Amino acid sequence: MTIELEQVAKRYRMEWIFRGLSFSFSPEHRYAITGHNGSGKSTLLRLLSGHLSPTKGRVRFSRQGKPLEADGLYRYVSYAAPYIELVEEYTMREILGFQQRFKPFAFGLTTPAIIERLNLPKAADKEVRYFSSGMKQRLKLALAICADTPLLLLDEPTTNLDAEGAQWYRDLLADFGKDRLLVIASNVEADLADCDRSLHVPDYK
């Protein structure tokens, strides 16, 4: 899957978040989106996910050389971010089962296998409302990284994770993040260690 930005700009009310942004994303590389808090990293990820449209310019999505329309892009995208909410009335097992019905897991993974990988055995049948912030973040990351999608977007992936949780995330990404277009937005250097291309959002103010 590839994404091409052509002179893209985004404005909220009278403030330009970024403008004049031309950039190409392809699965041969891993991309870091950097910039201070409030610089527009999350806004850019939303554009890449198809959830937002640019104020100016064009965003082109394609897969295997064929163009994709933004309104159908959700089928090909996995997205984890602190601001994306989970259904708190569901248990972990129910959320995983629900996810699998409309976005299958990759590598033949099953709900029991992901529960085991989450390393939260006592939480499998607990409602998400009773999870700590770190447990919720693990579940969000597992839902995104383990999904069978060609585009993986991660916004501040180690938010709310302790050192053990951050290592768990890096191991999960190493095992299931291959052969995909991966874009990570973060200010944490360790989150971006495997990225070989970067885009600094403040350069496009």
Summary of the structure (lengths in Angstrom):
residues: 205
radius of gyration: 16.9
end to end distance: 27.4
largest distance: 49.5
contacts: 614
relative contact order: 0.21
helix: 37%
strand: 29%
